Amino acid sequence: MTTDALLFEGPAGLLGAAAVKVALQAGVSGKAALLFGRLASFNGKPFWQLRRTLAALFLVSVRQVTRYFRELVDAGLIVNKPAPIDAIPPGCSRPLPFRVWYKWVVGLPALRQAVKVGSKAAYERWRDRFEASRAAHVTRSKLGAIIGSIVSSKAPATAKRATSSDEPRPRRWTPDEIDAELTRIRLSETPSTPPDDTS
């Protein structure tokens, strides 16, 4: 699980990330901005998480979480409103033994619209990069095919290399054949004598 998923628990994580930038531009501290992003990620649903739960998440004290909420209120980013008496907070099955306070993000529709426009612009930038990359890949593929056809047409025909099975194998002589061949050679080299003169 990523850090964004832990901090921006609500269904609109992208909205939460954009809210952090808005809060930082408003001059609040870094963790107060992250807390504002967590509120915004619930996309308009009542936010009532307990301060001790948020303190454990942000690794700070409960008092420090109270300071963060005060920063956000003073910056005009959220408003605090008590829940109706005996109201059942979202996610609960019955009323709690204490009265919760709902935190609401100020200007949430404008933030939604900004995120929508920004997401569309980001998608268009990605699409342009994708189309350029695909066109370059197609060009490289066509160029490679053309070069390959030119090289193959100019390559000289290679002679077939003789294998060991194509070469004549030497004859294996038996001992008797060797003796007979030597005898034949000696007889052929002996000079013939003329016949005796009987006249």
C-alpha positions in Angstrom: 0.0 0.0 0.0 1.4 3.4 -1.0 1.7 6.5 1.2 -1.0 8.2 -0.8 -3.5 5.4 -0.2 -2.8 5.7 3.6 -3.1 9.5 3.7 -5.9 9.9 1.2 -8.3 7.3 2.4 -11.3 8.6 0.7 -12.5 7.6 -2.8 -11.1 10.7 -4.5 -7.4 10.3 -4.1 -6.6 12.5 -7.0 -8.7 15.3 -5.5 -6.8 14.8 -2.2 -3.4 15.2 -3.9 -4.6 18.4 -5.6 -5.9 19.7 -2.3 -2.4 19.4 -0.8 -1.0 21.8 -3.4 -3.9 24.3 -2.8 -3.2 24.2 1.0 0.5 24.7 0.5 -0.2 27.7 -1.7 -2.4 29.0 1.1 0.5 29.1 3.4 -0.3 26.2 5.9 2.3 23.8 7.1 3.2 20.6 5.3 1.3 18.2 7.6 -1.7 20.5 7.8 -1.7 20.4 4.0 -1.7 16.6 4.1 -4.5 16.7 6.5 -6.5 18.9 4.2 -5.8 16.5 1.4 -7.2 13.7 3.5 -10.4 15.7 4.1 -10.8 16.5 0.4 -10.3 12.9 -0.6 -13.7 12.1 0.9 -15.2 14.3 -1.8 -17.8 16.2 0.2 -18.7 13.4 2.6 -18.8 14.4 6.3 -15.3 14.0 7.8 -15.3 13.2 11.5 -12.3 11.1 12.2 -11.1 11.3 15.7 -8.0 13.4 16.5 -6.2 10.5 18.2 -6.7 8.4 15.0 -5.2 11.2 12.9 -2.4 11.7 15.5 -1.4 8.1 15.1 -1.4 8.4 11.3 0.7 11.6 11.2 2.9 10.5 14.1 2.2 13.7 16.1 0.3 14.5 19.3 -3.4 15.0 19.6 -2.7 18.6 20.4 -0.7 19.1 17.2 -3.7 17.7 15.2 -5.8 20.4 16.8 -3.3 23.0 15.7 -3.4 21.7 12.1 -7.2 22.0 12.1 -6.9 25.5 13.4 -4.4 26.4 10.6 -6.9 25.1 8.0 -9.8 27.1 9.6 -7.7 30.3 9.8 -6.7 29.8 6.1 -10.3 29.6 5.1 -9.9 26.0 3.7 -12.3 24.2 6.0 -15.3 24.9 8.3 -16.1 23.1 11.5 -19.8 22.3 12.2 -21.2 20.1 15.0 -23.2 17.0 13.9 -26.9 17.0 14.8 -27.7 15.5 18.1 -28.1 11.7 18.0 -26.8 11.7 14.4 -25.2 8.5 13.2 -21.8 9.4 11.7 -20.9 7.8 8.3 -19.5 4.3 8.8 -21.3 3.8 12.2 -24.3 1.7 13.0 -25.5 3.7 16.0 -24.9 7.2 17.6 -21.7 7.7 19.4 -21.6 8.5 23.1 -20.2 11.9 22.2 -21.0 14.6 19.7 -18.8 14.7 16.7 -17.8 17.7 14.6 -17.9 17.5 10.9 -15.2 19.1 8.8 -16.1 20.5 5.4 -13.8 21.6 2.6 -14.5 25.1 1.4 -14.7 25.6 -2.4 -14.8 21.9 -3.2 -16.8 22.2 -6.5 -14.1 24.6 -7.8 -11.4 22.1 -6.7 -13.2 19.3 -8.5 -13.3 21.3 -11.7 -9.6 22.2 -11.5 -8.8 18.5 -11.0 -11.0 17.6 -13.9 -9.3 20.1 -16.2 -5.9 19.1 -15.0 -6.6 15.4 -15.5 -7.8 16.1 -19.1 -4.7 18.1 -19.8 -2.5 15.4 -18.4 -4.3 12.8 -20.5 -3.9 14.8 -23.6 -0.1 15.3 -22.9 0.2 11.5 -22.4 -1.7 10.8 -25.6 0.5 13.1 -27.6 3.6 11.4 -26.3 2.2 8.0 -27.0 1.3 8.9 -30.6 4.7 10.4 -31.2 6.4 7.3 -29.8 4.2 5.0 -31.8 4.9 6.9 -35.0 8.7 6.7 -34.3 8.4 3.0 -33.8 6.5 2.5 -37.1 9.2 4.6 -38.9 12.0 2.5 -37.4 10.2 -0.7 -38.4 9.7 0.4 -42.0 13.3 1.6 -42.2 14.6 -1.7 -40.9 12.6 -3.6 -43.4 13.9 -1.5 -46.3 17.6 -1.8 -45.2 17.1 -5.6 -44.7 15.8 -6.0 -48.2 18.7 -4.0 -49.7 21.3 -6.0 -47.8 19.7 -9.3 -48.7 19.6 -8.4 -52.4 23.3 -7.4 -52.6 24.6 -10.3 -50.5 26.8 -12.7 -52.6 25.7 -16.3 -52.9 27.7 -18.4 -50.6 29.1 -21.7 -52.0 27.8 -24.8 -50.4 30.4 -26.1 -48.0 31.2 -29.7 -48.4 30.4 -31.8 -45.5 32.2 -34.8 -44.2 29.5 -37.0 -45.7 30.1 -35.6 -49.2 33.9 -36.2 -49.2 35.2 -39.6 -50.5 36.4 -41.8 -47.8 39.7 -43.7 -48.2 39.6 -47.4 -48.9 40.6 -49.8 -46.1 42.9 -52.5 -47.4 43.1 -56.0 -46.0 46.6 -57.6 -45.3 46.1 -60.1 -48.2 45.2 -57.3 -50.6 48.3 -55.4 -49.6 50.6 -58.5 -50.2 49.0 -59.1 -53.6 49.4 -55.5 -54.7 53.1 -55.4 -53.7 53.7 -58.6 -55.6 52.0 -57.2 -58.7 54.2 -54.0 -58.5 57.4 -56.0 -58.2 56.5 -58.2 -61.2 55.7 -55.2 -63.3 59.1 -53.6 -62.5 61.2 -56.8 -63.3 62.7 -56.5 -66.9 61.6 -59.3 -69.3 64.5 -61.6 -70.8 64.6 -62.3 -74.5 64.1 -66.1 -75.6 67.2 -68.3 -76.3 68.5 -68.4 -79.9 68.1 -72.0 -81.1 69.3 -71.4 -84.7 
